[in-house]
């Protein structure tokens, strides 16, 4: 009579399963109301390390529910560095378009109001900072084009809503060469192009 084949593996595999069961590393659980049985491991602790942050992650699985408890976590916040197509709306002017460059050294450049030749009517320069949760603060100045010349001082606070989009609002203080001043609200939305 032929020898019956074992379906549980060789002696080494059976011994390893027996040792694991005896050590209490595996538990047999019934996921109610399902009649199926599930093997689950004891809660495990895994340490994940990134370049800047070490995160301890503990995951516990029971039946079909999974709970993940995280110690210090590393999050990736999008950077504004790059080239953005922007739409600007000041309270007393129609919407305008331009290109905003956020540089890695925390300076910025705005080229706005394309003229008939496609070149910007004015260029603004300034600085930017990013904060917690993708918040963004930036300031710049630019010359005021038109018949009443002067300088605009713009200050905006916003948030990077994704790696390729931001929304910001703030104030523009206009200081005219004739001595007059006025402050208007400004809203700017950007889409990253490069």
Order of alpha helices (4+ residues) and beta strands (2+ residues): alpha-beta-beta-beta-beta-beta-beta-beta-beta-beta-beta-beta-beta-beta
